[in-house]
Amino acid sequence: MYNPHFNPIEFEGLKKEAGLNAFTLSPTKWIEHTEQAQLGWTAKRELSKINYRIHTDAIKQNLIPTEVTTKQASIIYADEADTLNVAMFGKTAKM
């Protein structure tokens, strides 16, 4: 894996100490704060993708009356999707 923040000098010091009983691994900056935030967002997105079928089935069974048109049903789906986006990401898809 390529790491633009890799510190070869620090790595050499760690490599030299690796065989010693006193070896301790100190945290390195291989993932910056923004990358951690991106990972959190990606995890939330994957979770919402996995649960998409469950959500749409629940909407169909519980929130869409049989009397509504296809267009009205799509509006209900979109409204519920926005609600889920706000719950997961703090903003609607349009935002």
Beta strands, then each sheet from edge to edge (+ up, - down):
end
